[in-house]
Amino acid sequence: MSDATQRQREEQDATGSTATPTQSDGDATATSDEVRAVEREQETAGSALTLLRRVRRVGPWSVWLVGGFFLLALGLFYAEAALVAGAAIPFVYVGYAALSTLPSDLSLDVARSVDDRRLTPGDPVEVTVSVTNTGDSVLTDLRVVDGVPEELAVTEGSPRASLALRPGATGSVSYTVIAKRGDFAFGDARLVARSLLGTDTATLSATVGGADSVDCTDPAALEGLDQATKLRTGVTQSDRGGEGLEFHSTREYRAGDARNRVNWRQYAKTGDLVTTEFRQERAAREIVLLDVRPETRRSSAPTHPTGAEYAAYAAEAAIERYRGLGHRVSLAVLGINGSEVDVPVREAGDALWVENAGTETGQRAADAVFSAAADVAARRTAADTALSSLAEQESEPNRRAVSGLVAQFPERAELLIVSPLVDRVPLSYAKRAAVVGNAPTLLSPDPTGNKSAGGRLGGARRQIRLREARGVCDRVIDWPAERSLSAVAAAVDGGGR
């Protein structure tokens, strides 16, 4: 290493100089000493650019220039016209490369747009990144890579693109990701601008304007879920007489009865005082049983949420829906321990039990349980294979645990079971609930798929369980893996399966 080069490096280290480093074309890979990362921020119309690296591969004393002088000298020495003419080739390359440079003030505006509809897990989300050349120079080769969240898988298109932009022109790249529960932030976009010959390269990081995340946290109040059960209003009628709207019976007048309940028409006819009884109304009772046991934490494809994740989101959406309708709703969850929940929660059988999720205390407990359920539901089990599916055994339900939970169910309450139905355990709860008078409904996301032999075998076994469930439950809703929760709810609302 020459003394001049060493002094130049020392000066750059001391002053933070942004001088453009040069590199011989004979060395294809720029070393970290020769290409130092230089950062500068440039504000644009909607984003901020940060120059990370600038490399020029052809300097004034590159190997091409040395080769040109060598050929010229050799041609003059031997008086060979062909050598002299050949010397023009490296001179032309060096001269053109010297002119083929990037502008010193790169100016770009990067913006991102994401579907603004309410998202549920499994929904495809289209993302579009637009890049506008706000400078005065043509960019012949611009590479763009968007900062996709690691948790979201790209299923269509690509977050990478190669663009050529005139001043004022805009190019875009579109791709699709699958939504998961949570709020996932995008990273900065990475840009690589190259000159026409590729001899001048600038690597930049861009803070993208517009949408900065995919939000799938707040459960949708899906109107179709309450259509799965018989009760469609906030109250249900009992067989007892009392306050209400619908006529039930009449009885002899008693002191203290309200005057507006006395049948004055009959008194005018017969002279007897009778009191009218109406059918009593009481708040509808609902129970949501969520199944997120380890057996349910599988999916039809690596890009999709697990069956447990789908189930957890649907159960939370059902709770929100029932609350909005004024129903009294309770929550039971299989597959999590009380130690995994931030607030104290009572256990019943093998499940966590929240008696009334509509009160302030119950809602706080239910939210904590759902948060814990979402965490464990994302812990994906091993991918399904033919051998593992053949070897797996049906989980045997604990009858005492089933009875212990069902004993907590209020009288005449309707039960919504949300489970991928990977074994017969949910059926045991449905059968027991049907015996004691809690009409069960099953909402079952399909985690099997048909892309592998194991998935097809698991799907066939699940279909057998679904047929058995139809003989027990008032209604069975089969949720295909390729359909989102919002689409399923819309189908239920329209009367479909």
Backbone torsions as a table, in degrees:
resi	resn	phi	psi	omega
1	MET	NA	132.3	-176.8
2	SER	-75.1	158.5	177.8
3	ASP	-64.0	-35.6	-179.8
4	ALA	-63.7	-42.7	178.7
5	THR	-63.7	-40.9	-180.0
6	GLN	-63.7	-42.5	179.4
7	ARG	-64.0	-38.1	-179.6
8	GLN	-63.3	-40.6	179.3
9	ARG	-66.3	-41.0	179.6
10	GLU	-62.8	-39.0	179.0
11	GLU	-66.0	-39.6	179.2
12	GLN	-65.6	-39.7	179.0
13	ASP	-63.9	-38.1	-174.7
14	ALA	-77.9	-35.9	-173.1
15	THR	-107.1	-8.6	-177.6
16	GLY	67.3	34.1	-177.8
17	SER	-60.2	144.3	177.5
18	THR	-103.0	26.1	178.6
19	ALA	-61.6	142.1	-177.3
20	THR	-75.3	121.9	178.8
21	PRO	-74.9	151.8	177.8
22	THR	-114.8	157.5	-179.2
23	GLN	-146.2	138.5	177.3
24	SER	-67.4	143.1	178.6
25	ASP	-68.2	-19.2	178.4
26	GLY	-68.8	-21.7	177.9
27	ASP	-105.7	103.0	-170.9
28	ALA	-71.2	-25.6	-176.5
29	THR	-109.3	123.5	179.8
30	ALA	-76.5	130.9	178.0
31	THR	-80.9	162.9	-177.2
32	SER	-67.1	-27.2	178.6
33	ASP	-73.3	-36.4	-176.4
34	GLU	-79.7	-26.8	179.3
35	VAL	-122.2	92.7	-179.2
36	ARG	-86.9	139.5	180.0
37	ALA	-69.0	126.6	-178.9
38	VAL	-119.8	126.9	-177.6
39	GLU	-113.0	131.2	169.7
40	ARG	-150.5	140.0	-177.9
41	GLU	-102.3	139.9	-180.0
42	GLN	-132.2	116.2	-178.3
43	GLU	-76.3	134.7	176.7
44	THR	-124.7	-168.5	-171.3
45	ALA	-66.3	-24.7	179.9
46	GLY	-152.5	3.7	-177.9
47	SER	-149.2	167.7	179.5
48	ALA	-120.9	132.4	179.8
49	LEU	-101.5	138.9	174.9
50	THR	-125.3	118.6	178.3
51	LEU	-78.4	117.9	-178.0
52	LEU	-94.9	-33.2	-172.6
53	ARG	-161.3	141.3	178.0
54	ARG	-136.5	124.9	-176.4
55	VAL	-130.2	129.9	170.9
56	ARG	-118.0	122.6	-172.6
57	ARG	-92.9	-7.1	179.1
58	VAL	-126.0	110.3	177.7
59	GLY	-101.8	175.1	-178.7
60	PRO	-63.8	-24.0	179.1
61	TRP	-116.5	42.0	-179.3
62	SER	-72.5	170.6	179.9
63	VAL	-62.8	-28.4	177.8
64	TRP	-66.1	-41.2	179.5
65	LEU	-67.7	-40.8	176.5
66	VAL	-61.6	-42.2	178.5
67	GLY	-63.2	-37.6	178.9
68	GLY	-64.6	-44.2	177.5
69	PHE	-64.3	-36.4	-179.5
70	PHE	-64.8	-44.9	178.4
71	LEU	-64.9	-39.1	179.6
72	LEU	-64.2	-45.0	179.0
73	ALA	-64.8	-38.8	179.7
74	LEU	-66.4	-39.8	179.1
75	GLY	-67.7	-39.4	178.2
76	LEU	-69.0	-36.7	-179.2
77	PHE	-66.1	-42.4	-179.1
78	TYR	-95.9	0.6	179.6
79	ALA	58.3	44.2	179.7
80	GLU	-105.8	115.5	-178.9
81	ALA	-65.6	-32.0	-178.4
82	ALA	-65.9	-39.8	178.3
83	LEU	-67.6	-39.6	177.9
84	VAL	-63.8	-42.1	177.9
85	ALA	-65.7	-37.5	178.9
86	GLY	-65.2	-29.2	179.4
87	ALA	-65.6	-20.0	-180.0
88	ALA	-69.2	-26.0	-176.4
89	ILE	-63.6	-54.7	178.6
90	PRO	-63.9	-32.4	177.6
91	PHE	-64.3	-41.1	178.8
92	VAL	-64.2	-42.0	-179.8
93	TYR	-62.7	-45.4	-179.3
94	VAL	-64.9	-40.8	-179.7
95	GLY	-66.2	-42.5	-180.0
96	TYR	-67.9	-38.6	178.7
97	ALA	-64.7	-35.7	178.9
98	ALA	-65.8	-32.3	178.4
99	LEU	-82.8	-26.0	-178.4
100	SER	-86.3	81.5	-179.3
101	THR	-128.5	159.5	176.1
102	LEU	-80.0	151.1	175.9
103	PRO	-65.5	148.7	-178.6
104	SER	-71.8	-20.6	-177.9
105	ASP	-118.6	68.8	176.9
106	LEU	-59.1	131.1	-177.6
107	SER	-132.7	114.1	-177.6
108	LEU	-136.3	146.3	174.5
109	ASP	-118.2	121.3	-177.1
110	VAL	-116.1	128.8	-179.3
111	ALA	-135.1	150.2	-179.1
112	ARG	-127.9	139.8	175.2
113	SER	-126.4	140.9	-178.9
114	VAL	-130.8	149.7	176.2
115	ASP	-48.6	127.2	-177.7
116	ASP	-96.3	8.6	178.2
117	ARG	-75.8	164.6	177.5
118	ARG	-69.7	125.3	-173.7
119	LEU	-101.8	145.2	170.6
120	THR	-124.7	156.8	-179.5
121	PRO	-55.2	136.9	-178.5
122	GLY	94.9	-13.5	178.7
123	ASP	-68.6	135.6	171.0
124	PRO	-73.5	134.1	-177.2
125	VAL	-120.1	117.6	179.9
126	GLU	-87.8	130.2	-179.6
127	VAL	-118.8	133.1	179.0
128	THR	-126.2	127.5	177.3
129	VAL	-112.7	123.9	-179.7
130	SER	-111.0	135.9	179.4
131	VAL	-122.2	124.5	-179.7
132	THR	-116.3	131.0	176.7
133	ASN	-83.5	101.8	-178.8
134	THR	-93.6	6.2	178.6
135	GLY	-91.0	-170.6	-177.2
136	ASP	-106.1	1.7	-176.9
137	SER	-115.7	152.8	177.6
138	VAL	-77.4	134.0	174.1
139	LEU	-106.0	105.2	-173.7
140	THR	-79.6	-23.9	-177.2
141	ASP	-145.5	100.7	-179.6
142	LEU	-123.2	117.9	178.2
143	ARG	-98.9	134.8	-177.3
144	VAL	-125.0	132.1	174.4
145	VAL	-132.4	118.4	-179.2
146	ASP	-80.2	152.9	-179.6
147	GLY	-87.9	77.0	-177.9
148	VAL	-70.1	135.8	175.5
149	PRO	-58.2	137.3	-177.4
150	GLU	-61.3	-28.6	-176.0
151	GLU	-75.4	-18.1	-176.7
152	LEU	-102.8	131.8	-178.2
153	ALA	-95.0	137.6	176.8
154	VAL	-84.3	122.4	-177.4
155	THR	-105.6	-25.9	179.1
156	GLU	-139.7	146.9	-179.7
157	GLY	72.0	-164.4	-179.5
158	SER	-148.8	140.6	176.6
159	PRO	-78.2	6.8	179.7
160	ARG	-111.3	147.1	178.0
161	ALA	-156.9	156.3	174.3
162	SER	-120.3	123.2	-173.0
163	LEU	-124.3	155.0	169.1
164	ALA	-126.0	120.6	-170.5
165	LEU	-126.0	128.3	169.4
166	ARG	-80.7	164.9	176.3
167	PRO	-56.5	126.2	-179.1
168	GLY	87.3	-8.2	-177.8
169	ALA	-82.3	155.8	-179.7
170	THR	-127.0	133.6	173.2
171	GLY	-120.9	157.5	-176.5
172	SER	-141.1	160.2	175.5
173	VAL	-135.8	135.8	-178.2
174	SER	-126.4	145.1	176.9
175	TYR	-154.7	169.3	-176.1
176	THR	-125.6	134.6	174.7
177	VAL	-119.8	162.6	177.4
178	ILE	-100.3	126.2	-177.6
179	ALA	-70.3	142.4	172.3
180	LYS	-126.3	163.6	178.4
181	ARG	-65.5	129.4	179.2
182	GLY	129.6	177.0	178.2
183	ASP	-114.5	109.9	-173.5
184	PHE	-110.9	119.9	-175.8
185	ALA	-90.0	139.6	173.7
186	PHE	-77.2	151.3	172.9
187	GLY	-92.0	178.6	176.9
188	ASP	-67.0	149.1	175.5
189	ALA	-79.2	147.0	177.4
190	ARG	-107.4	129.0	-178.9
191	LEU	-119.8	139.3	174.6
192	VAL	-128.7	114.7	178.6
193	ALA	-104.7	132.4	-179.7
194	ARG	-126.9	147.3	175.0
195	SER	-72.9	175.4	-174.5
196	LEU	-58.4	-41.8	-179.7
197	LEU	-91.3	-1.6	-178.5
198	GLY	74.6	16.5	-178.8
199	THR	-88.0	-11.9	179.2
200	ASP	-130.2	118.2	-174.6
201	THR	-128.4	133.8	176.5
202	ALA	-125.4	128.6	176.2
203	THR	-106.2	126.8	-175.3
204	LEU	-129.7	154.3	171.4
205	SER	-113.0	134.2	-176.1
206	ALA	-121.1	126.0	169.4
207	THR	-77.9	114.8	-170.0
208	VAL	-84.2	135.5	175.2
209	GLY	-82.6	167.8	179.8
210	GLY	87.2	-142.4	-176.6
211	ALA	-65.9	137.2	-178.6
212	ASP	-122.3	4.3	-179.5
213	SER	-161.3	164.9	169.9
214	VAL	-112.1	114.4	-173.2
215	ASP	-107.0	117.1	176.8
216	CYS	-135.7	53.9	-174.3
217	THR	-103.8	-50.1	-175.1
218	ASP	-75.9	120.4	-179.1
219	PRO	-66.1	139.7	179.2
220	ALA	-75.0	141.9	174.6
221	ALA	-82.6	84.7	-171.4
222	LEU	-77.2	116.9	-174.5
223	GLU	-69.0	-22.2	-177.2
224	GLY	-75.3	-20.3	-174.0
225	LEU	-67.3	-35.1	-179.7
226	ASP	-75.0	-13.0	175.7
227	GLN	-75.8	-13.3	-179.7
228	ALA	-75.3	-15.9	-179.0
229	THR	-114.4	171.7	-176.3
230	LYS	-73.9	-38.5	-174.9
231	LEU	-78.8	128.3	-175.9
232	ARG	-123.8	3.5	177.1
233	THR	-128.7	178.8	-175.7
234	GLY	-80.2	-5.8	179.9
235	VAL	-131.4	158.1	172.8
236	THR	-131.0	152.9	-175.2
237	GLN	-95.4	144.3	179.6
238	SER	-106.3	178.7	179.0
239	ASP	-92.5	3.5	-178.4
240	ARG	-98.6	149.1	177.2
241	GLY	-85.2	154.3	-179.3
242	GLY	164.3	-145.0	177.3
243	GLU	-75.8	142.2	178.4
244	GLY	168.1	-159.8	-178.7
245	LEU	-118.7	-32.5	-176.0
246	GLU	-90.7	135.7	-178.8
247	PHE	-62.4	137.7	178.3
248	HIS	-118.6	-53.3	-178.4
249	SER	-170.3	179.1	173.3
250	THR	-125.3	156.6	177.7
251	ARG	-147.7	171.3	-179.9
252	GLU	-67.4	142.1	-178.5
253	TYR	-62.6	139.1	176.2
254	ARG	-123.0	147.3	179.4
255	ALA	-60.4	131.9	-179.8
256	GLY	100.8	-9.4	177.7
257	ASP	-65.1	143.7	179.9
258	ALA	-62.9	140.6	-177.7
259	ARG	-65.0	-32.2	-178.3
260	ASN	-73.4	-7.0	177.4
261	ARG	-101.8	-1.7	176.2
262	VAL	-77.6	134.9	179.2
263	ASN	-83.5	86.7	-175.6
264	TRP	-68.3	-27.5	178.7
265	ARG	-65.7	-43.3	178.5
266	GLN	-68.3	-34.6	177.7
267	TYR	-63.5	-36.7	179.1
268	ALA	-67.8	-31.1	-177.9
269	LYS	-83.0	-45.7	-170.6
270	THR	-113.5	-17.8	-177.3
271	GLY	83.0	5.1	178.9
272	ASP	-95.9	136.4	176.6
273	LEU	-90.9	119.2	177.3
274	VAL	-128.4	152.2	179.6
275	THR	-111.7	134.6	179.4
276	THR	-85.8	131.6	175.0
277	GLU	-104.4	138.1	176.7
278	PHE	-109.5	159.0	177.8
279	ARG	-69.6	125.0	-177.7
280	GLN	-65.7	144.7	175.7
281	GLU	-114.3	141.2	178.1
282	ARG	-140.7	160.0	-178.6
283	ALA	-63.6	137.2	176.9
284	ALA	-64.2	143.1	-179.8
285	ARG	-110.0	131.9	178.4
286	GLU	-130.2	149.7	174.7
287	ILE	-130.1	131.3	175.3
288	VAL	-112.4	120.0	178.1
289	LEU	-107.9	114.5	-176.9
290	LEU	-104.3	134.0	-178.8
291	ASP	-114.6	107.2	176.9
292	VAL	-125.8	34.6	178.5
293	ARG	-62.9	160.7	-178.0
294	PRO	-54.2	-31.0	-179.6
295	GLU	-64.2	-23.0	-175.9
296	THR	-90.2	-4.6	-172.2
297	ARG	-91.1	58.1	175.5
298	ARG	-132.9	163.6	-177.2
299	SER	-139.6	163.5	-179.1
300	SER	-74.2	-21.5	179.8
301	ALA	-154.9	149.8	179.8
302	PRO	-59.4	-23.6	-178.4
303	THR	-81.2	-11.7	-175.1
304	HIS	-105.0	154.4	174.7
305	PRO	-63.0	161.5	177.7
306	THR	-73.9	163.2	176.6
307	GLY	-59.8	-35.3	177.6
308	ALA	-65.7	-37.9	178.1
309	GLU	-64.3	-45.0	176.2
310	TYR	-57.9	-45.5	-177.4
311	ALA	-63.2	-43.1	-178.9
312	ALA	-62.3	-41.9	-179.2
313	TYR	-67.9	-41.7	-179.7
314	ALA	-64.8	-40.2	179.2
315	ALA	-63.9	-41.8	178.9
316	GLU	-65.6	-38.5	177.0
317	ALA	-64.2	-37.8	178.9
318	ALA	-66.0	-42.2	177.7
319	ILE	-59.2	-45.8	179.5
320	GLU	-61.3	-39.7	-179.1
321	ARG	-65.6	-46.4	-179.7
322	TYR	-63.8	-38.1	176.0
323	ARG	-60.3	-44.5	-179.6
324	GLY	-63.0	-28.1	178.9
325	LEU	-83.8	-5.4	-179.5
326	GLY	85.7	11.9	178.6
327	HIS	-75.7	152.9	168.9
328	ARG	-88.7	121.3	-171.5
329	VAL	-127.6	138.6	175.8
330	SER	-116.2	158.6	-175.3
331	LEU	-129.5	135.2	173.0
332	ALA	-130.5	137.3	-176.6
333	VAL	-131.5	127.6	174.8
334	LEU	-100.4	134.4	172.5
335	GLY	112.1	-0.9	176.6
336	ILE	-131.3	153.8	179.5
337	ASN	-99.9	157.4	178.5
338	GLY	-62.6	-27.2	179.1
339	SER	-68.4	-17.4	-179.6
340	GLU	-88.5	-2.1	-178.0
341	VAL	-107.4	141.2	-174.4
342	ASP	-73.7	-20.5	-179.3
343	VAL	-119.7	155.8	178.4
344	PRO	-64.0	131.1	179.1
345	VAL	-133.7	136.8	-178.6
346	ARG	-75.1	147.2	176.9
347	GLU	-105.9	143.6	176.2
348	ALA	-138.3	113.3	-173.8
349	GLY	65.3	-127.9	177.9
350	ASP	-98.5	12.9	-173.4
351	ALA	-120.9	158.6	167.4
352	LEU	-86.9	140.4	-172.0
353	TRP	-128.4	123.8	173.6
354	VAL	-113.6	111.5	-170.4
355	GLU	-62.6	-52.6	-177.0
356	ASN	-134.3	100.3	-176.7
357	ALA	-80.3	2.5	179.7
358	GLY	-91.2	-20.8	178.0
359	THR	-76.8	169.0	-179.0
360	GLU	-62.7	-45.0	178.6
361	THR	-67.4	-43.1	179.6
362	GLY	-65.5	-37.9	178.7
363	GLN	-65.8	-39.4	177.4
364	ARG	-63.8	-41.7	178.2
365	ALA	-66.8	-41.8	179.8
366	ALA	-63.9	-41.2	178.9
367	ASP	-62.5	-40.4	178.5
368	ALA	-66.2	-38.6	178.5
369	VAL	-66.3	-42.6	179.2
370	PHE	-65.2	-37.1	177.6
371	SER	-62.6	-44.3	177.6
372	ALA	-66.5	-38.4	179.5
373	ALA	-64.6	-39.8	178.2
374	ALA	-64.3	-36.9	179.4
375	ASP	-65.5	-47.0	-177.8
376	VAL	-73.6	-30.0	-179.3
377	ALA	-65.1	-27.7	-179.3
378	ALA	-80.8	-7.4	179.0
379	ARG	-79.8	87.1	-171.7
380	ARG	-63.5	135.1	173.8
381	THR	-80.3	173.1	-178.9
382	ALA	-59.2	148.6	-179.6
383	ALA	-61.3	145.2	-179.5
384	ASP	-69.7	133.5	174.0
385	THR	-129.5	164.2	-178.4
386	ALA	-61.5	-43.3	-177.7
387	LEU	-67.0	-42.8	-179.2
388	SER	-66.4	-35.6	179.8
389	SER	-69.4	-38.0	178.3
390	LEU	-67.4	-34.1	-175.1
391	ALA	-85.5	-20.1	-173.9
392	GLU	-69.2	146.1	-179.0
393	GLN	-108.2	146.6	176.1
394	GLU	-64.8	130.8	177.7
395	SER	-69.4	130.5	179.1
396	GLU	-89.8	123.6	-179.9
397	PRO	-70.3	148.3	175.0
398	ASN	-86.4	110.6	-174.5
399	ARG	-62.0	-36.8	179.2
400	ARG	-65.7	-39.5	178.3
401	ALA	-65.9	-39.3	178.5
402	VAL	-62.5	-47.3	-180.0
403	SER	-64.5	-37.6	179.3
404	GLY	-62.4	-36.2	178.5
405	LEU	-77.6	-47.1	-176.6
406	VAL	-63.4	-27.5	177.3
407	ALA	-63.2	-21.1	178.7
408	GLN	-82.1	-13.3	-174.2
409	PHE	-68.9	132.7	176.7
410	PRO	-65.1	156.0	179.0
411	GLU	-64.8	137.7	176.9
412	ARG	64.8	13.2	177.1
413	ALA	-78.3	146.8	177.5
414	GLU	-95.8	141.0	-173.1
415	LEU	-109.5	126.2	172.4
416	LEU	-110.1	113.1	177.8
417	ILE	-96.4	124.5	178.3
418	VAL	-114.5	106.3	-173.6
419	SER	-153.8	142.5	174.0
420	PRO	-68.3	-10.6	176.1
421	LEU	58.9	51.6	178.1
422	VAL	-83.8	-9.0	174.9
423	ASP	-152.5	-170.4	-173.2
424	ARG	-93.3	2.3	-178.2
425	VAL	-58.6	-48.5	178.9
426	PRO	-60.3	-30.7	178.9
427	LEU	-65.4	-33.6	178.3
428	SER	-62.7	-41.4	177.7
429	TYR	-67.7	-39.0	179.4
430	ALA	-64.1	-43.6	-179.6
431	LYS	-64.4	-44.5	-179.3
432	ARG	-65.2	-40.0	179.3
433	ALA	-66.0	-38.2	178.8
434	ALA	-64.8	-35.2	-179.6
435	VAL	-65.5	-41.5	-176.6
436	VAL	-87.4	2.1	173.5
437	GLY	99.9	8.7	175.9
438	ASN	-94.8	101.6	-175.1
439	ALA	-61.9	117.7	-176.9
440	PRO	-92.6	146.4	170.9
441	THR	-127.1	140.5	-178.2
442	LEU	-115.3	124.9	171.2
443	LEU	-113.4	114.8	-169.3
444	SER	-126.6	106.5	171.8
445	PRO	-71.7	140.9	-176.8
446	ASP	-91.2	113.0	-179.7
447	PRO	-99.8	10.1	-169.2
448	THR	-89.7	-57.8	-176.8
449	GLY	78.1	173.1	-178.2
450	ASN	-130.8	22.8	-177.2
451	LYS	-87.0	-9.7	179.1
452	SER	-136.1	161.4	178.0
453	ALA	-62.3	-40.1	177.9
454	GLY	-63.7	-39.7	178.4
455	GLY	-64.9	-41.5	178.7
456	ARG	-66.0	-39.2	177.7
457	LEU	-65.3	-44.8	176.9
458	GLY	-61.4	-37.2	177.8
459	GLY	-65.2	-38.7	178.6
460	ALA	-65.2	-41.9	177.5
461	ARG	-64.5	-37.6	179.5
462	ARG	-66.7	-36.4	178.0
463	GLN	-62.7	-35.8	175.9
464	ILE	-62.9	-42.6	179.0
465	ARG	-66.2	-35.9	178.7
466	LEU	-64.2	-39.8	177.8
467	ARG	-63.8	-39.2	176.5
468	GLU	-65.6	-38.7	-179.9
469	ALA	-65.0	-33.1	-179.7
470	ARG	-67.2	-21.1	175.6
471	GLY	-83.8	-10.1	-177.6
472	VAL	-110.9	-45.3	-173.3
473	CYS	-86.9	151.2	174.1
474	ASP	-65.5	-32.5	179.5
475	ARG	-152.9	141.2	178.1
476	VAL	-123.9	123.6	-179.7
477	ILE	-111.1	110.0	178.9
478	ASP	-89.0	121.1	-174.0
479	TRP	-103.9	99.9	-179.8
480	PRO	-64.0	149.7	-176.0
481	ALA	-65.0	-29.6	-175.5
482	GLU	-83.6	0.3	-179.4
483	ARG	-112.5	141.5	-179.7
484	SER	-81.1	166.0	179.6
485	LEU	-62.4	-38.0	179.6
486	SER	-63.8	-37.7	178.1
487	ALA	-68.4	-38.1	177.9
488	VAL	-65.2	-45.0	179.4
489	ALA	-62.3	-38.0	178.2
490	ALA	-64.8	-38.6	178.3
491	ALA	-66.2	-41.3	177.9
492	VAL	-63.9	-41.4	-179.8
493	ASP	-63.8	-32.0	179.1
494	GLY	-87.0	2.1	177.9
495	GLY	92.3	3.6	179.9
496	GLY	-81.8	178.5	179.5
497	ARG	-74.1	NA	NA
